[in-house]
């Protein structure tokens, strides 16, 4: 705990001792070792999907806690291989991506068809695979901001994947098509017995006004709500940094209570609103780790983990902060994130 206080610095008291007075923890379905039996088993997911959810929950250093630590490495497409792997070229080799996830004690590794497929026979039985089935590629000129399918759900199933992941750019001109595509893919994944994880990201240039409302609690919360509607078992979302997106953009419908009663300026309360939109935690919320900023990565990653855990979230999915540094340092960073979820003194706010 002392090291945690040091890493959180001036925010330590506000983050570690905060008590949520907005949405009570008693309203939430919190992560725990029995989360599959307690929550998912009551759903329409078939027994094979429940088994793969249990694989995700049961693996790695956080195994049997109900929390998740996932290594996502799809940035070779989403941000270009050069931009992603030049800081540490060993990760041009897919095997090192999977090795980092295993040595880092992660529950699972999430990556592309190509990355996971090229080493599937060696590793698919050693760590759960999450195959990212759609991507935004940046080689088309001028650049487009669209998520397109890169393969089929059957391919992910054939390589032994435990889950599929997909992104929807909610708010974009292409969102309607993406919703239809991903909903169909998730239905097929569940039918084949795989879990489903949705990257619920916002994309629209009009969402940037006086602040960047792509990371507002109210708009990201609604994206989460759309994600669980198409039966994502787990939601991946950026940590909220502000609020009031609906009011600033002057579109859509909301309620004053969202801002007066259900949230405050405390980042834990903002994140709890995201959890509430995941059916009060029935579908787990994992927050993303964000870009690597160098020496501050460890403190930033630990801060995000504390906020997510105390808000009622299910864990962290952090990539660039781990793989854009030597493997031993990447392992240490992943372990530091996991230590937050293993620390019984870091409780639900």
Secondary structure, 3 states (H helix, E strand, C coil): CHHHHHHHHHHHHHHHCCCCCCCCHHHCCCCCCCHHHHCHHHCCCCHHHHHHHHHHHHCCCCCCCCCEEEEEECHHHHHHHHHHHHHHHHHHCHHHHHHHHHHCCCCEEEECHHHHHCCHHHHCCCCEEEEECEECCCCCCCCCCCCEECCCHHHHHHCCCCEEEEEEEECCCCHHHHHHHHHHHHHHHHHHCCEEEEEEEECCHHHECCCEHHHEHHHHHHHHHHHHHCCCCEEEECCCCECCHHHHHCCCCCCHHHHHCCCCCCHHHHHHHHHHCCHHHCCEEEEECCCCCCCCHHHHHHHHHHHHHHHCCCEEECCHHHHCCCHHHHHHHHHHHHHHHHCCCCCCC
